């Protein structure tokens, strides 16, 4: 069955349909990950986006629910060069195409993903539409292109966050995981270190979090423009202000969207990148040691380095484009990173940051 990808500038790619048949509009982005397509599909940070995989063969190890980063698929659409219909892996529960159909995700395969990626790198990410289930392509006129251009990712965090608070593990040292679209592996990394994780929805107030008397606060990843979340940013600021006066301040660790919203709460600014950082091969440099780490990333916005207040110091920067990849704060026990130290799939180079968070918790009175 034929399928078409139509970009907002009128470019058309013809391929074959995979997954659900129908029409889907979203922000078209690419990820360079060579493995981890199941983690990509179930990562809430991809909410509202049509994701193109640059690695040519996808689906070769099938679907493995053990690797899911959340309970469902969040992408708006899926683009691959070649979809493997006969996967081989001892953990495989079925082919990728069946999973996409079950999750009602419209997809396309058989297009030149290299040409698409080069276009998005040159022009920047843009909205697109996947259409399948018909013999002829949709009529590409001004009205259709305007409809594609008008698409906007809205209420992203509210759409992916937990619906209610939940203590996922037991123990003496409780960490609150503020869920803005948290990947499951963040929780797993905390639990590996003997911490009891209490997940709270994005709409939770600062006072409600402090009333839980946690020994640490984790600000999770999530989708969308960080500046849209004014209510959450206001509550993060309240906790930071409380920390300045507290006899026993609360250690804070932010990842990805959590990093961005913590920075906004401290007076920084964020801006949209031309085509974002998505994949498992992004080099970042530690400003203290000069050491370079390879990291997993998935974000379309970044903290503006020129906007940092005196209390914030850049701890990591991106070797490719020199954007801010991490911050440490001198007035409160808090640090954050733009990349994913829990990296699944991806490199584990920066996994030690969870140990650093654990050490901060150990120093809490």
C-alpha positions as CSV (number, residue, x, y, z in Angstrom):
1,X,0.0,0.0,0.0
2,X,1.4,3.4,-1.0
3,X,2.1,6.2,1.5
4,X,3.4,9.8,1.2
5,X,5.3,12.2,3.4
6,X,4.4,15.8,2.6
7,X,6.6,18.5,4.3
8,X,5.3,22.0,5.0
9,X,7.5,23.4,2.2
10,X,5.6,21.2,-0.4
11,X,8.3,18.5,-0.7
12,X,6.8,15.0,-1.3
13,X,8.3,11.6,-0.6
14,X,6.6,8.5,-1.9
15,X,7.0,5.2,-0.1
16,X,5.0,2.3,1.4
17,X,2.6,2.3,4.3
18,X,3.6,0.7,7.7
19,X,1.5,0.7,10.8
20,X,-1.9,2.3,10.9
21,X,-3.4,3.6,7.6
22,X,-4.6,7.2,7.6
23,X,-3.3,10.7,7.9
24,X,-1.2,12.2,10.7
25,X,0.4,15.7,11.0
26,X,3.3,16.4,13.3
27,X,6.7,18.1,13.7
28,X,9.1,16.1,11.5
29,X,12.5,15.4,13.2
30,X,15.3,12.8,12.8
31,X,17.2,10.7,15.3
32,X,20.6,9.2,14.5
33,X,20.3,6.2,17.0
34,X,21.6,3.0,15.5
35,X,19.8,0.9,18.2
36,X,17.0,1.6,20.6
37,X,14.0,2.2,18.3
38,X,11.6,0.7,20.9
39,X,12.9,3.2,23.4
40,X,12.4,6.0,20.9
41,X,8.9,5.0,20.1
42,X,7.9,4.8,23.8
43,X,9.8,7.9,24.9
44,X,7.2,10.6,25.9
45,X,9.6,13.3,24.8
46,X,8.7,12.5,21.2
47,X,5.0,13.5,21.8
48,X,3.6,15.4,18.8
49,X,6.6,14.5,16.5
50,X,6.9,12.5,13.3
51,X,10.2,10.7,13.8
52,X,12.6,9.7,11.0
53,X,15.3,7.1,11.8
54,X,18.5,7.8,10.0
55,X,19.7,4.2,10.5
56,X,18.5,2.3,7.4
57,X,17.2,-1.0,8.8
58,X,14.6,-0.8,11.6
59,X,12.7,-3.6,13.3
60,X,15.4,-6.3,13.0
61,X,15.0,-7.4,16.6
62,X,11.3,-6.9,16.8
63,X,9.2,-5.6,19.7
64,X,10.4,-6.1,23.3
65,X,8.1,-4.8,26.0
66,X,10.9,-5.1,28.6
67,X,12.6,-2.1,26.9
68,X,9.6,0.2,26.8
69,X,10.3,3.7,28.4
70,X,6.6,4.1,29.1
71,X,3.3,2.2,28.7
72,X,2.5,3.3,25.1
73,X,3.9,4.8,21.9
74,X,3.9,8.6,21.8
75,X,5.2,9.6,18.3
76,X,2.8,11.3,15.9
77,X,4.2,9.3,13.0
78,X,7.2,7.1,12.0
79,X,9.6,7.1,9.1
80,X,12.1,4.4,8.2
81,X,14.1,3.4,5.1
82,X,13.6,-0.3,5.5
83,X,11.2,-2.1,7.9
84,X,12.2,-5.6,8.8
85,X,9.1,-7.9,8.7
86,X,10.9,-11.0,10.0
87,X,12.7,-10.0,13.2
88,X,15.1,-12.3,15.1
89,X,15.7,-12.0,18.8
90,X,15.1,-14.3,21.8
91,X,13.1,-11.6,23.5
92,X,11.0,-10.6,20.5
93,X,7.2,-10.6,21.0
94,X,6.3,-9.7,17.4
95,X,7.2,-7.5,14.4
96,X,7.3,-3.7,14.5
97,X,4.5,-3.3,12.0
98,X,2.1,-5.1,14.3
99,X,3.1,-2.9,17.2
100,X,2.5,0.3,15.2
101,X,-0.9,-0.9,14.1
102,X,-1.8,-1.7,17.8
103,X,-0.7,1.7,18.8
104,X,-2.5,3.4,15.9
105,X,0.7,5.0,14.6
106,X,0.8,6.0,10.9
107,X,4.1,5.2,9.3
108,X,6.0,5.2,6.0
109,X,9.0,3.2,4.8
110,X,10.9,3.0,1.6
111,X,11.8,6.7,1.3
112,X,15.2,8.2,1.0
113,X,15.8,9.0,4.7
114,X,19.3,10.3,4.0
115,X,17.8,13.0,1.7
116,X,15.1,13.8,4.2
117,X,17.7,14.2,7.0
118,X,19.9,16.4,4.9
119,X,16.9,18.6,4.1
120,X,15.9,18.9,7.8
121,X,19.5,19.8,8.7
122,X,19.6,22.5,6.0
123,X,16.1,23.9,6.4
124,X,15.5,23.1,10.1
125,X,12.8,20.9,11.5
126,X,9.4,21.5,9.9
127,X,5.9,20.2,10.1
128,X,4.9,17.3,7.9
129,X,2.1,14.9,7.1
130,X,2.1,11.2,6.5
131,X,-0.9,9.9,4.4
132,X,-1.6,6.3,3.5
133,X,-4.5,4.0,2.7
134,X,-5.2,5.5,-0.7
135,X,-4.0,5.0,-4.3
136,X,-3.3,8.6,-5.1
137,X,-1.4,11.2,-3.1
138,X,-3.4,14.0,-1.4
139,X,-3.8,17.1,-3.5
140,X,-0.9,19.3,-2.4
141,X,-2.4,22.8,-2.6
142,X,-2.2,26.0,-0.5
143,X,-4.9,24.9,1.8
144,X,-3.2,21.6,2.7
145,X,0.2,23.2,3.2
146,X,-1.4,25.8,5.4
147,X,-3.0,23.1,7.5
148,X,0.4,21.3,7.9
149,X,2.1,24.6,8.8
150,X,-0.5,25.5,11.4
151,X,0.1,22.3,13.4
152,X,1.6,23.1,16.9
153,X,2.5,20.9,19.8
154,X,0.3,22.0,22.7
155,X,-0.2,20.9,26.3
156,X,2.6,18.4,25.8
157,X,3.6,17.8,29.4
158,X,0.0,17.6,30.6
159,X,-0.7,15.0,27.9
160,X,2.2,12.6,28.9
161,X,2.5,13.1,32.7
162,X,1.3,10.6,35.3
163,X,-2.3,11.0,36.3
164,X,-1.7,10.5,40.0
165,X,1.1,10.2,42.5
166,X,2.6,6.7,43.0
167,X,5.2,5.3,45.2
168,X,6.9,2.8,42.9
169,X,9.4,1.4,45.4
170,X,9.9,1.2,49.2
171,X,12.9,2.3,51.3
172,X,14.1,4.8,53.9
173,X,15.5,7.3,51.5
174,X,12.7,8.7,49.4
175,X,13.3,10.6,46.1
176,X,10.5,12.4,44.4
177,X,10.5,12.0,40.6
178,X,8.6,15.0,39.2
179,X,7.1,13.4,36.0
180,X,7.0,15.7,33.0
181,X,7.1,12.7,30.7
182,X,9.7,10.6,32.5
183,X,11.5,7.7,30.9
184,X,11.2,4.5,32.9
185,X,15.0,4.1,33.0
186,X,15.4,7.2,35.1
187,X,13.3,5.5,37.8
188,X,15.3,2.2,37.3
189,X,18.6,4.0,37.8
190,X,17.4,5.6,41.0
191,X,16.1,2.3,42.3
192,X,19.4,0.5,41.5
193,X,21.0,2.8,44.0
194,X,18.6,1.8,46.8
195,X,16.4,4.9,46.6
196,X,12.6,4.7,47.1
197,X,11.0,6.5,44.2
198,X,7.8,8.5,44.6
199,X,6.5,9.6,41.2
200,X,4.3,12.8,41.2
201,X,2.4,14.4,38.2
202,X,3.5,17.6,36.6
203,X,0.7,19.6,38.3
204,X,2.0,18.8,41.8
205,X,2.7,21.9,43.8
206,X,6.0,22.8,45.5
207,X,4.4,22.5,48.9
208,X,2.9,19.1,48.2
209,X,6.4,17.9,47.2
210,X,8.0,19.3,50.4
211,X,5.3,17.8,52.5
212,X,6.5,14.3,51.3
213,X,9.8,15.1,53.0
214,X,12.0,13.6,50.3
215,X,15.8,13.4,50.5
216,X,16.1,14.3,46.8
217,X,14.1,15.7,43.9
218,X,14.5,14.5,40.3
219,X,13.2,16.7,37.5
220,X,12.4,14.4,34.5
221,X,12.6,14.7,30.8
222,X,9.6,15.5,28.7
223,X,8.2,17.0,25.4
224,X,7.6,20.4,24.0
225,X,8.8,23.9,24.5
226,X,10.0,24.3,28.1
227,X,8.9,27.9,28.3
228,X,5.2,26.8,27.8
229,X,5.2,25.3,31.3
230,X,4.8,28.5,33.3
231,X,3.0,26.9,36.2
232,X,5.6,24.2,36.7
233,X,8.4,26.6,36.4
234,X,6.8,28.8,39.1
235,X,6.6,25.8,41.5
236,X,10.2,24.8,40.8
237,X,11.2,28.4,41.6
238,X,9.4,28.1,45.0
239,X,11.4,25.0,45.9
240,X,14.7,26.7,44.9
241,X,13.8,29.8,47.0
242,X,12.9,27.4,49.9
243,X,16.2,25.7,49.5
244,X,18.1,29.0,50.0
245,X,16.7,29.4,53.5
246,X,16.4,25.7,54.5
247,X,18.6,24.3,57.3
248,X,18.6,21.0,55.3
249,X,18.1,21.9,51.6
250,X,16.7,19.5,49.1
251,X,19.2,18.1,46.5
252,X,17.9,18.6,42.9
253,X,18.9,16.8,39.7
254,X,17.3,17.7,36.4
255,X,17.5,15.9,33.1
256,X,16.6,17.3,29.6
257,X,13.3,19.2,30.0
258,X,13.9,19.2,33.8
259,X,17.2,20.8,33.1
260,X,15.6,23.5,31.0
261,X,12.8,24.3,33.4
262,X,15.1,24.4,36.3
263,X,17.2,26.9,34.3
264,X,14.1,29.0,33.5
265,X,13.2,29.0,37.2
266,X,16.6,30.4,38.0
267,X,16.3,33.3,35.4
268,X,17.8,31.7,32.3
269,X,16.4,31.8,28.8
270,X,15.8,28.9,26.4
271,X,15.5,28.9,22.6
272,X,14.7,26.5,19.8
273,X,17.5,24.7,18.0
274,X,17.5,24.5,14.2
275,X,17.2,20.7,14.0
276,X,17.8,19.6,17.6
277,X,19.9,16.9,19.1
278,X,18.4,13.4,18.8
279,X,20.4,10.2,18.9
280,X,23.0,8.2,20.8
281,X,26.3,9.7,19.5
282,X,26.5,13.3,20.7
283,X,29.8,14.4,22.3
284,X,29.8,16.7,25.3
285,X,32.8,18.2,27.1
286,X,33.1,18.5,30.9
287,X,34.2,22.1,31.6
288,X,36.0,21.1,34.8
289,X,38.1,18.2,33.5
290,X,38.1,18.7,29.7
291,X,37.0,15.1,29.2
292,X,34.6,14.3,26.4
293,X,31.7,11.9,26.9
294,X,29.4,10.4,24.2
295,X,25.8,10.9,25.2
296,X,22.2,10.0,24.2
297,X,20.1,13.1,23.5
298,X,16.6,14.0,22.5
299,X,15.7,17.7,22.6
300,X,14.8,20.5,20.3
301,X,15.4,23.4,22.7
302,X,18.5,24.5,24.7
303,X,19.4,26.9,27.5
304,X,21.1,30.1,26.2
305,X,24.6,30.2,27.7
306,X,24.6,34.0,27.5
307,X,21.6,34.1,29.9
308,X,23.2,32.4,32.9
309,X,22.9,34.2,36.3
310,X,25.9,34.5,38.6
311,X,24.7,31.4,40.6
312,X,24.9,29.1,37.5
313,X,28.0,27.7,35.9
314,X,28.0,25.7,32.7
315,X,29.3,22.1,33.5
316,X,29.0,20.6,30.0
317,X,28.9,21.9,26.5
318,X,28.1,20.3,23.2
319,X,31.3,19.7,21.2
320,X,29.5,20.0,17.8
321,X,27.7,23.4,18.3
322,X,28.9,24.6,21.8
323,X,25.4,24.8,23.2
324,X,24.8,24.4,26.9
325,X,24.6,20.7,28.0
326,X,24.7,21.1,31.8
327,X,24.5,23.5,34.7
328,X,25.6,23.6,38.4
329,X,24.3,26.0,40.9
330,X,26.4,27.5,43.7
331,X,23.6,28.8,46.0
332,X,21.6,25.6,46.3
333,X,22.5,21.9,46.0
334,X,21.3,21.5,42.4
335,X,22.7,20.4,39.0
336,X,21.2,19.4,35.7
337,X,22.1,18.0,32.3
338,X,20.6,18.4,28.8
339,X,21.5,14.8,27.8
340,X,20.3,11.5,29.1
341,X,22.7,9.8,31.6
342,X,20.2,7.0,32.0
343,X,20.8,6.4,28.2
344,X,18.7,3.4,27.1
345,X,19.4,2.8,24.3
346,X,22.7,4.6,24.1
347,X,26.1,5.0,25.8
348,X,26.5,4.8,29.5
349,X,29.4,7.2,29.7
350,X,27.6,9.7,32.0
351,X,25.8,7.2,34.3
352,X,28.0,8.4,37.1
353,X,25.8,11.5,37.5
354,X,23.3,9.4,39.3
355,X,26.0,8.4,41.8
356,X,26.8,12.1,42.2
357,X,23.1,12.8,43.0
358,X,23.3,9.9,45.5
359,X,26.3,11.6,47.2
360,X,24.4,14.9,47.4
361,X,21.6,13.0,49.1
362,X,24.1,11.4,51.5
363,X,25.3,14.9,52.5
364,X,21.8,16.1,53.3
365,X,21.4,16.6,57.1
